[in-house]
């Protein structure tokens, strides 16, 4: 298990590695473009070369790129849907350029009462994005809000079947899973989503875990992150999640807000809850 955080670049890619070193992370997630705009990545050759050279000598052994928040691969609006595909393709190219291990893309949402159509749109979009090659597209399950395409493991299986590309993987966010109704706050039941992955033959598709605690109770369908062990999942729930063998083979990244010192505490907390040292 590699442990880390979503880290800022502060206008220069290599600063993500400085930040990772400061918080003692050996895995990171970052943006390669403005997360709240329709702007494709603008990666200068010198900055990429510096990042890749630094990465090769760094303890960071896993790098993931998170797509912009505007992308919705299941959008019922044809223009919005096409724009989402094209931006995600550009970001996948950016992920390949920096040597990342995957591009994280949310599974998206459709309109009311048209989930089957939304799944088909999302499947077509992800298939088209992934067709460019490069690092895998990693689909992040949501907390199950209105029109959600995939917030449970069976729904993820349905979406992966629609995508029909073995290289497309999954990202599980512990906050999202609790919001979707999984009992991560009960240590005796916390393995349920991972058991479902195994039962559905999807264990090898889990590529990344976002280790976020939740500010809201189980089944809230809300996505509000809390520091690991300090939310409604709690320390006991996190210990049970991090003890699952599937999680032990992935990177676990925290996505809390805060400054460097807070992220360092979160990374240390994840290691402690997993019973691991640096």
C-alpha positions in Angstrom: 0.0 0.0 0.0 1.3 3.4 -1.0 -0.1 6.4 1.0 -0.4 10.0 0.0 -2.7 12.9 -0.9 -4.0 15.1 -3.7 -1.2 17.7 -3.9 -1.0 21.2 -5.4 1.5 22.1 -8.1 1.4 25.8 -7.4 2.1 26.6 -11.0 5.0 24.2 -11.5 4.7 20.4 -11.8 7.8 19.6 -9.7 6.4 21.5 -6.7 4.0 18.6 -6.4 7.0 16.4 -5.5 8.3 19.0 -3.1 4.9 18.9 -1.4 4.9 15.1 -1.4 8.3 15.0 0.3 7.1 17.5 2.9 4.1 15.4 3.9 6.0 12.1 3.5 3.7 10.8 0.8 4.8 8.0 -1.5 1.8 8.4 -3.8 0.2 11.5 -5.2 -2.8 12.8 -7.2 -2.8 16.2 -9.0 -4.5 18.2 -11.7 -2.8 18.9 -15.0 -5.3 21.6 -16.0 -7.7 24.1 -14.2 -10.1 21.8 -12.3 -13.0 24.3 -12.7 -12.5 25.4 -16.4 -12.8 23.9 -19.8 -9.1 24.4 -20.5 -7.0 21.5 -21.7 -3.6 20.9 -20.2 -0.8 23.3 -21.1 2.4 21.4 -20.2 5.7 22.9 -21.1 8.5 20.5 -22.1 11.0 21.9 -19.6 8.4 21.5 -16.7 7.6 17.9 -17.8 11.2 17.0 -18.1 11.9 18.4 -14.6 9.0 16.5 -13.1 9.9 13.2 -14.7 13.5 13.5 -13.7 12.6 14.4 -10.2 10.0 11.6 -10.0 12.5 9.0 -11.0 14.7 9.9 -8.0 11.7 10.4 -5.6 10.1 8.0 -3.1 6.8 8.7 -4.9 6.0 5.5 -6.6 2.5 6.2 -7.9 1.1 9.3 -9.6 -2.5 9.9 -10.6 -4.2 12.7 -12.5 -7.7 13.8 -11.5 -9.8 15.1 -14.3 -11.5 18.5 -14.1 -14.8 18.7 -12.1 -16.8 20.0 -15.1 -16.6 16.7 -17.0 -19.8 14.6 -17.0 -19.4 11.5 -19.2 -23.1 10.7 -18.8 -24.5 14.2 -19.7 -27.8 14.1 -21.6 -26.8 17.3 -23.4 -25.0 16.3 -26.6 -22.7 19.3 -26.7 -21.8 19.0 -23.1 -21.2 15.2 -23.5 -18.9 15.8 -26.5 -17.0 18.5 -24.7 -16.5 16.2 -21.7 -15.1 13.5 -23.9 -12.7 15.8 -25.7 -11.4 17.4 -22.4 -11.0 14.1 -20.8 -9.0 12.9 -23.8 -6.8 15.9 -23.6 -6.2 15.3 -19.9 -5.4 11.6 -20.6 -2.8 12.9 -23.0 -1.5 15.1 -20.2 -1.4 12.2 -17.8 0.6 10.2 -20.3 3.0 13.1 -20.8 4.0 13.3 -17.2 4.1 9.5 -16.8 1.1 9.1 -14.6 -0.4 5.8 -13.6 -4.0 6.7 -14.5 -6.6 9.4 -15.1 -9.4 9.6 -12.5 -12.8 10.4 -14.0 -16.1 10.5 -12.1 -18.8 8.1 -13.4 -21.2 11.0 -14.0 -24.9 11.6 -13.8 -27.8 11.7 -16.3 -31.3 13.1 -16.2 -34.2 12.0 -14.0 -35.6 8.6 -14.9 -33.1 7.7 -17.6 -30.4 5.8 -15.9 -30.1 3.1 -18.6 -29.5 5.8 -21.2 -27.1 7.5 -18.9 -25.1 4.3 -18.4 -25.0 3.8 -22.2 -23.7 7.4 -22.7 -21.1 7.0 -20.0 -19.9 3.7 -21.4 -19.6 5.2 -24.9 -17.7 8.2 -23.6 -15.3 6.2 -21.5 -14.7 3.8 -24.3 -13.9 6.7 -26.6 -11.6 8.4 -24.0 -9.7 5.2 -23.3 -9.3 4.3 -27.0 -6.5 6.9 -27.2 -4.2 4.5 -25.2 -1.8 5.7 -22.6 -2.5 5.3 -18.9 -5.7 3.6 -17.8 -8.9 5.6 -17.3 -10.0 5.0 -13.7 -13.7 5.5 -12.9 -14.5 7.0 -9.5 -17.9 6.0 -8.0 -20.0 8.8 -6.7 -22.0 9.2 -3.5 -25.2 8.5 -5.3 -26.8 11.9 -5.9 -29.5 12.6 -8.4 -29.1 10.7 -11.7 -25.9 9.0 -10.6 -24.6 6.4 -13.0 -22.6 4.3 -10.6 -22.4 4.6 -6.8 -22.5 0.9 -5.9 -20.3 -2.0 -7.0 -23.1 -3.7 -9.0 -23.7 -0.4 -10.8 -19.9 -0.1 -11.4 -20.0 -3.6 -12.9 -22.8 -2.5 -15.2 -20.9 0.5 -16.4 -17.7 -1.5 -17.0 -19.7 -3.9 -19.1 -20.9 -0.9 -21.1 -17.4 0.4 -21.5 -16.0 -3.1 -22.5 -12.4 -2.3 -22.1 -10.3 -4.4 -19.7 -7.8 -1.6 -19.0 -10.5 0.7 -17.5 -10.3 0.5 -13.7 -12.1 1.7 -10.6 -11.5 4.2 -7.9 -13.4 3.8 -4.6 -13.7 6.8 -2.3 -14.6 5.9 1.3 -16.6 9.0 1.8 -18.6 8.3 -1.4 -19.2 4.7 -0.4 -20.6 5.7 3.0 -22.8 8.3 1.4 -24.1 5.6 -1.0 -25.1 3.4 1.9 -22.1 1.1 2.5 -21.6 0.4 6.2 -18.0 1.5 6.5 -18.8 3.0 9.9 -19.4 -0.6 11.2 -16.0 -2.5 11.4 -17.8 -5.8 11.1 -19.4 -4.8 7.8 -16.7 -2.4 6.4 -15.4 -5.0 3.9 -18.8 -5.2 2.0 -17.8 -3.2 -1.1 -14.5 -5.2 -1.4 -16.4 -8.4 -1.0 -18.7 -7.3 -3.8 -15.8 -6.6 -6.0 -14.5 -10.1 -5.4 -17.9 -11.7 -5.9 -18.4 -9.9 -9.2 -14.9 -10.7 -10.5 -13.8 -7.1 -10.4 -11.0 -7.3 -7.7 -8.3 -6.7 -10.3 -10.0 -3.5 -11.5 -9.5 -1.6 -8.2 -6.6 0.7 -8.9 -6.9 3.4 -6.3 -8.7 4.3 -3.0 -9.5 7.8 -1.9 -9.2 7.5 1.9 -11.6 10.3 2.9 -13.7 10.3 6.1 -17.2 11.8 5.9 -18.9 14.7 7.5 -22.3 13.1 6.9 -24.0 9.8 8.0 -24.3 6.6 6.1 -26.7 6.8 3.2 -26.7 10.7 3.1 -25.7 10.7 -0.6 -23.5 13.6 0.2 -19.8 14.1 -0.7 -18.2 16.2 2.1 -14.8 15.0 3.1 -13.4 14.8 6.6 -9.9 14.0 7.9 -9.3 10.2 8.1 -10.6 8.8 11.4 -12.3 12.0 12.5 -15.6 11.7 10.7 -18.6 9.4 10.6 -16.5 6.4 9.4 -14.2 6.9 12.4 -11.0 5.2 13.3 -12.5 1.7 13.8 -14.1 1.9 10.4 -11.0 3.1 8.7 -8.9 0.4 10.3 -11.3 -2.3 9.0 -11.3 -0.8 5.5 -7.5 -0.4 5.3 -7.0 -4.0 6.6 -8.8 -5.5 3.6 -6.3 -7.3 1.3 -7.6 -5.5 -1.8 -6.8 -2.1 -0.3 -3.4 -3.3 0.8 -2.4 -3.6 -2.9 -3.5 -0.1 -4.0 -2.5 3.5 -3.4 -4.6 5.2 -0.7 -4.9 9.0 -1.1 -6.6 11.6 1.1 -8.4 14.5 -0.6 -9.0 16.8 2.4 -8.6 20.6 2.3 -5.9 22.2 4.3 -2.3 23.2 4.4 0.8 21.2 4.3 0.9 20.4 8.0 -2.7 19.1 7.9 -2.0 16.9 4.9 1.1 15.6 6.7 -1.1 14.6 9.7 -3.7 13.0 7.3 -1.0 10.9 5.6 0.5 9.9 9.0 -3.1 9.0 10.2 -3.7 6.8 7.2 -0.4 4.9 7.8 -1.2 4.6 11.5 -4.8 3.3 10.8 -3.3 0.8 8.3 -0.7 -0.2 10.8 2.1 0.8 8.5 5.3 2.9 8.8 6.9 5.2 6.3 
